[in-house]
């Protein structure tokens, strides 16, 4: 059974930093990523990372956020620096099973940024 568990969310002042973690289990994963959803907005891509370490970022977070992963331990992180109020959202971990079209989601972790 695949499980994705996010942690690391919380309240931070604008300009501060947070580090999100995603602990994945139950499969070997290919592309993994972070998405976020703010109130009354659609879920949007934040960043993705391939098993080989290639990364992709939304323009809004380039230069401020860094995605990384440890394949051996099935863990992924999102280092978020210079946080802005508009970064506030529920952040979701996403993982795609290796060699399959199956995609999985965590339950999310809330990030609140005060101005």
PEWO-V248523 format. One line per field, one symbol per residue. ss: DSSP state (~ for helix, > for strand, _ for the rest). phi: phi as a letter, one per 40 degrees, with the letter a starting at -180 (. if undefined). psi: psi as a letter, one per 20 degrees, with the letter a starting at -180 (. if undefined). A space follows every 10 residues. Layout:
ss=???
phi=???
psi=???
This chain:
ss=__>>>>>__> >>>____>>> >>>>>___>> >>>>>>>___ ___>>>>>>_ ____>>>_~~ ~___>>>>>> ____>>>>>> ____~~~_>> >>>>>>>___ __>>>___>> >>>>_
phi=.cbbbcahci bacdgcbabc bbcbagacbc cbabbaacdg bccbcbabac cchcbabcdc bdgbbbcaab ccbfbbbbcb bfcbdcccac bbcbabccga ccbbbccgbc bbbcc
psi=ppppoqrira pqqpiaqqoq qooqqirpqd pqrprqoqpk rqpqpgqqpr hijpqpqqhi ipihqpqrqo hhjlqqqopo rlqqhiiprp pppqppppkr jpqqqriqpp ppoq.
